[in-house]
Amino acid sequence: MINQTLLNHPGGMYLYRVHVPKIEERCNGNYSTLKSYLQSVFNKCPDHLFVKGPRSSALKFKVPADIVEIQGHEVSKLAELGLKENESRFKDRHSKVQLYMLENDSSTIAIEVPIWLEHTEMDNYMNLFRTFQPLTGHIDALRIDDDGKIWIWDYKPNAHKEKYAMTQTFFYALMLSRRTNISLDNFRCGYFDDKYAFAFKPGIDFLKENKTLINF
């Protein structure tokens, strides 16, 4: 039911997992390229791209967006249950939350999803990242909701204190959009803990509005 592989990438050991039945159920039709991507990285993940270059989780600038703070969101409830139910199963909070979501939430299809973006895939890449090395990252939790939107979620134990989590998840969405050729219009982003969730709709206009970041 759950396939997994250990990715030895700089910054940690990432256990990439997908829920096979949920991928079959949620990715057929319009998201067949997402299904193909999630399956392909088990055997074809370009590990060499993760060795050097910027990581999305380490970006220290903001992108303009209308973000919504939600108390009692379903992902926060899942985080609360994961921290409680997996208390003795795992030591770190990320594993407690991520595995609970993958095993018990009907919308969560994969966790620790490896993604990347090369400099040829975005105009003025060098102006923004000051390098030609690829941008990389790992999505904490990938969900497809009943309305068909693809959600990029990042678990943050103290979500309300985060300054750049919106930037991190925005580029996660952009990277996955490039990898799958699925329009960014189909994506939503957010970060959360067991009390609050912060959600927004990603769009190219975020970066167009700030010419000091990048021009598309």
C-alpha positions as CSV (number, residue, x, y, z in Angstrom):
1,M,0.0,0.0,0.0
2,I,2.8,2.4,0.9
3,N,6.0,2.4,-1.2
4,Q,9.1,4.1,0.2
5,T,12.8,4.7,-0.5
6,L,15.5,6.4,1.5
7,L,17.1,9.5,-0.1
8,N,20.5,10.3,1.1
9,H,20.5,14.0,0.3
10,P,22.5,16.7,2.0
11,G,20.7,18.1,5.0
12,G,19.4,14.7,6.2
13,M,18.1,11.3,5.3
14,Y,14.7,11.7,3.6
15,L,12.3,8.8,3.6
16,Y,10.2,9.4,0.5
17,R,6.8,7.6,0.7
18,V,3.8,7.4,-1.5
19,H,0.4,5.8,-0.9
20,V,-0.2,3.8,-4.0
21,P,-4.0,3.3,-3.8
22,K,-4.5,7.0,-3.2
23,I,-2.3,8.0,-6.1
24,E,-4.3,5.7,-8.3
25,E,-7.5,7.3,-7.1
26,R,-6.6,10.9,-7.0
27,C,-4.1,11.3,-9.9
28,N,-5.9,9.6,-12.7
29,G,-7.2,11.9,-15.5
30,N,-5.9,15.4,-15.3
31,Y,-3.0,14.6,-13.0
32,S,-1.5,11.6,-14.8
33,T,1.8,13.5,-15.1
34,L,1.9,13.9,-11.3
35,K,1.4,10.2,-10.9
36,S,4.2,9.4,-13.4
37,Y,6.5,11.8,-11.6
38,L,5.8,10.4,-8.1
39,Q,6.5,6.9,-9.5
40,S,9.6,7.8,-11.5
41,V,11.6,9.5,-8.7
42,F,11.9,6.1,-6.9
43,N,14.3,5.0,-9.6
44,K,15.3,8.2,-11.4
45,C,15.7,10.8,-8.8
46,P,18.7,12.9,-9.9
47,D,20.5,12.8,-6.6
48,H,23.5,14.8,-7.9
49,L,21.3,17.9,-8.2
50,F,20.8,17.9,-4.5
51,V,24.5,18.1,-3.6
52,K,25.0,21.8,-4.1
53,G,22.9,24.9,-4.7
54,P,20.1,26.7,-2.8
55,R,17.5,24.8,-0.8
56,S,13.9,26.1,-0.8
57,S,13.8,25.7,3.0
58,A,16.7,28.1,3.4
59,L,15.4,31.0,1.3
60,K,15.4,34.2,3.2
61,F,13.3,36.6,1.2
62,K,9.5,37.1,1.1
63,V,7.1,36.9,-1.8
64,P,4.0,39.0,-1.7
65,A,0.8,37.1,-1.2
66,D,-2.6,37.2,0.5
67,I,-2.2,34.6,3.2
68,V,-5.1,33.3,5.2
69,E,-4.7,32.2,8.8
70,I,-7.0,29.4,9.8
71,Q,-7.6,28.0,13.3
72,G,-8.8,24.4,13.4
73,H,-8.0,23.5,9.8
74,E,-8.2,19.8,9.0
75,V,-4.4,19.6,8.6
76,S,-3.9,21.0,12.1
77,K,-6.3,18.4,13.4
78,L,-4.3,15.7,11.6
79,A,-1.1,17.1,13.2
80,E,-2.7,17.0,16.6
81,L,-3.7,13.4,16.2
82,G,-0.4,12.5,14.7
83,L,1.6,13.9,17.6
84,K,-0.7,12.0,20.0
85,E,-1.1,8.7,18.2
86,N,2.5,8.4,17.1
87,E,4.0,9.6,20.4
88,S,5.9,6.3,21.1
89,R,6.4,5.4,17.4
90,F,8.7,8.2,16.4
91,K,11.1,10.6,18.1
92,D,10.8,13.6,15.8
93,R,7.5,15.5,15.3
94,H,7.8,15.7,11.5
95,S,7.6,11.9,11.3
96,K,4.7,11.7,13.7
97,V,2.7,14.1,11.7
98,Q,3.7,13.0,8.2
99,L,3.1,9.3,8.7
100,Y,-0.2,9.9,10.4
101,M,-1.4,12.0,7.5
102,L,-0.2,9.5,4.9
103,E,-1.7,6.5,6.7
104,N,-5.0,8.1,7.8
105,D,-5.9,11.1,5.7
106,S,-7.7,10.3,2.4
107,S,-6.2,13.3,0.7
108,T,-2.5,12.9,1.5
109,I,-0.8,10.9,-1.3
110,A,2.9,11.4,-0.6
111,I,5.4,12.7,1.9
112,E,9.0,14.0,1.6
113,V,8.6,14.4,-2.1
114,P,11.9,15.4,-3.8
115,I,11.7,18.3,-6.2
116,W,14.1,20.5,-8.1
117,L,14.3,23.4,-10.5
118,E,17.2,24.1,-12.9
119,H,18.3,27.5,-14.0
120,T,17.1,27.0,-17.5
121,E,13.6,26.5,-16.3
122,M,13.1,30.0,-15.0
123,D,14.0,33.4,-16.5
124,N,16.5,35.5,-14.5
125,Y,17.3,32.5,-12.3
126,M,20.8,33.9,-11.6
127,N,19.4,37.3,-10.5
128,L,17.4,35.7,-7.8
129,F,19.5,32.8,-6.5
130,R,23.0,34.2,-7.4
131,T,24.0,30.8,-8.8
132,F,23.4,28.4,-11.7
133,Q,23.2,25.5,-9.2
134,P,19.6,24.0,-9.1
135,L,17.1,24.8,-6.4
136,T,16.0,21.7,-4.5
137,G,13.6,20.7,-1.8
138,H,11.4,18.0,-0.2
139,I,7.7,18.5,0.2
140,D,6.5,17.5,3.7
141,A,3.0,16.5,2.7
142,L,1.4,16.4,-0.7
143,R,-2.4,16.3,-0.8
144,I,-5.1,16.4,-3.5
145,D,-8.3,17.6,-2.0
146,D,-11.8,16.5,-3.0
147,D,-12.1,19.7,-5.1
148,G,-9.1,18.6,-7.2
149,K,-6.6,21.1,-6.0
150,I,-3.0,20.0,-5.3
151,W,-1.9,21.2,-1.9
152,I,1.7,21.7,-0.9
153,W,1.9,21.5,2.9
154,D,4.9,22.1,5.2
155,Y,4.7,21.2,8.8
156,K,6.2,23.9,11.1
157,P,6.0,23.2,14.9
158,N,5.5,26.9,15.6
159,A,3.8,28.0,12.4
160,H,2.8,31.5,13.7
161,K,6.5,32.4,14.1
162,E,7.6,31.5,10.6
163,K,8.9,34.4,8.4
164,Y,9.7,32.6,5.2
165,A,7.6,29.5,5.1
166,M,5.4,31.1,2.5
167,T,8.4,31.5,0.2
168,Q,9.5,28.0,0.8
169,T,6.1,26.5,-0.1
170,F,5.6,28.8,-3.1
171,F,8.8,27.5,-4.7
172,Y,7.8,23.9,-3.8
173,A,4.7,24.5,-5.9
174,L,6.6,26.1,-8.7
175,M,9.1,23.3,-8.8
176,L,6.4,20.6,-8.8
177,S,4.5,22.5,-11.5
178,R,7.7,22.5,-13.7
179,R,8.3,18.8,-13.0
180,T,4.8,17.7,-14.0
181,N,3.7,20.4,-16.5
182,I,0.6,21.0,-14.4
183,S,-0.4,24.7,-14.3
184,L,0.3,26.6,-11.1
185,D,-3.4,27.5,-11.1
186,N,-4.1,23.9,-9.9
187,F,-1.9,24.3,-6.8
188,R,-2.4,25.7,-3.3
189,C,0.2,26.1,-0.6
190,G,0.3,26.3,3.2
191,Y,2.2,25.6,6.4
192,F,0.8,24.5,9.7
193,D,1.1,23.1,13.2
194,D,-1.4,21.5,15.5
195,K,-3.2,24.8,16.1
196,Y,-3.0,27.0,13.1
197,A,-2.7,26.7,9.3
198,F,-1.6,29.5,6.9
199,A,-2.8,29.0,3.3
200,F,-2.5,30.9,0.0
201,K,-2.8,30.6,-3.7
202,P,0.5,30.7,-5.6
203,G,0.8,32.6,-8.8
204,I,3.5,34.1,-11.1
205,D,2.2,37.5,-10.2
206,F,3.8,37.1,-6.8
207,L,7.2,37.6,-8.4
208,K,6.1,39.9,-11.1
209,E,5.0,42.4,-8.5
210,N,8.5,42.7,-7.1
211,K,10.9,43.5,-9.9
212,T,13.9,43.2,-7.5
213,L,13.2,39.5,-7.2
214,I,12.7,38.3,-10.7
215,N,11.0,39.0,-14.0
216,F,9.1,36.3,-15.9
